[in-house]
């Protein structure tokens, strides 16, 4: 079979067949009397073998080894091809993502495109300073998806703060994307997601923060509770009390409880929760903040996130709980402090006595 017929039947051009021959990959079995290349059935099979291996991404040199080296084993080469293919797919995916993000900015001209490319490249820079500058200068040319992705992967605290600021300032709705970060298998990503949600205003971020109060990650619960406390959401009270008991950001948790205790009902609810975790029975205590009055039993409150029952807290936790009553107004907190001033734990008693004096002074 002559070269023209081989090219027609195999789909490989005559020029490429000559190239294969020049590389030693393919040698026609014979020649006609006129000197034309003549290919046998075995030659045709080799052409198809070459094309099959090319379709897997092998170079022509690798194909030659595969076909002619009896000791050649394909496993290592196939593994390498898999790695190269994954790298190529990742690079193409990254390119597609960048193109979509640039398209989302609806650039009016090439200057807009170049500006978007510059900011996106800076956000992915290895230099924390460059990333921070990009975050602080980010404008409408940065899609919210890029900001959220940068926030969730950022490890430098200062850069992360700048990115959260940029995201909140952008006015774009990245809430749903951040909420997905709460389900990340990486603890650090979950924390970045909840901290970013905490800096976004509006009903939707608040809703996600409420849901996060039941999150299995104690760090996520804590950040959500602190943020909700500043927003006046009383649902955060049980988690805030848990934080005081566990000694996790307990000062911030106590501050959040004092903010929430803005009305009598909520203040009494907070005091009840603190007393319940103290394991103190105030039903026999008398008086109000001044030490006079009649006995008033405190109602029981339900369990809090991460705790199925309420027993007496450990000594350090009881001191923290007592301290947390300092800025909780109302008779319930006052009666609890009176009872605690007679506590068998001297540290608790001294703390409660001191707080009572402060309350009397005011």
Secondary structure, 3 states (H helix, E strand, C coil): CEHHHHHHHHCCCHHHHHHHHHHCCCCCCEECCCCCEECCHHHHHHHHHHHHHHHCCCCHHHHHHHHHCCCCCHHHHHHHHHHHHHHHHHHHHHHHHHHHHHHHCCCCCHHHHHHHHHHHHHHCCCCHHHHHHHHHHCCCCCCHHHHHHHHHHCCCHHHHHHHHHHHHHHCCCCHHHHHHHCCCCCHHHHHHHHHHHHCCCCHHHHHHHHHHCCCCCHHHHHHHHHHHHHCCCHHHHHHHHHHHHHCCCHHHHHHHHHHHCCCHHHHHHHHHHHHHHHCCCCCCCCCCCCCCCCCCCCCCCCCECCECCCCCCCHHHHHHHHHHCCCCCCHHHHHHHHHHCCCCCHHHHHHHHHHHHHHHHC
